[in-house]
């Protein structure tokens, strides 16, 4: 009867659904943010819309409405409480410790026939229970799941580049690998002196503001990446973003 299943990537566990989803909503949000300067958001009386900056990535969210009923005619499911079927799905939204000791939610693959094969994480579950027995056991569940798409096994070149550079850069700069982050420069790479220097789309002070909450820390990023001229940055360059603990050892 069921053709939908969730496959846990780490363990290979297969969690089936009793019925096909009654509805699916796919919501896409682009990776953009309002562009800021060192003094705050860029505004102007002549602007009809706030200037935005494309940061890459974004978010794809899938909303699934799933129905479970243990009283269906012809079903081979032997359960008196419908929560016995839905509990494994609800637990996908609960965190656990990974192999590295950091908290995480399990990566899950949503599979539905040949049309759907999506890797992601379950970020929220809401369940409405109906038709209770005399003992209080619910027999029907309307379960709404929020599923957030994650990076698939065929990951982007940037992720692979980070994994290649991480051990080398961490050793060179004497920084624990788990404290090091990367940022890929956007823009044309052409100098734009009209707004204080930097590339046409992105500057070190903007990166420092988004990473540290303080645009003044741009010098830390520049020194960390051996940038002599912060007003001339190459688009696509991968910058290492140091932890603030390095501020005292970086001139």
Beta strands, then each sheet from edge to edge (+ up, - down):
strand 1: 4-8
strand 2: 14-16
strand 3: 23-34
strand 4: 36-37
strand 5: 40-41
strand 6: 52-69
strand 7: 96-97
strand 8: 103-104
strand 9: 108-112
strand 10: 116-132
strand 11: 138-149
strand 12: 181-184
strand 13: 238-241
sheet 1: 2+ 1- 9+ 10- 11+ 6- 3+
sheet 2: 4+ 5-
sheet 3: 7+ 8-
sheet 4: 12+ 13-
end
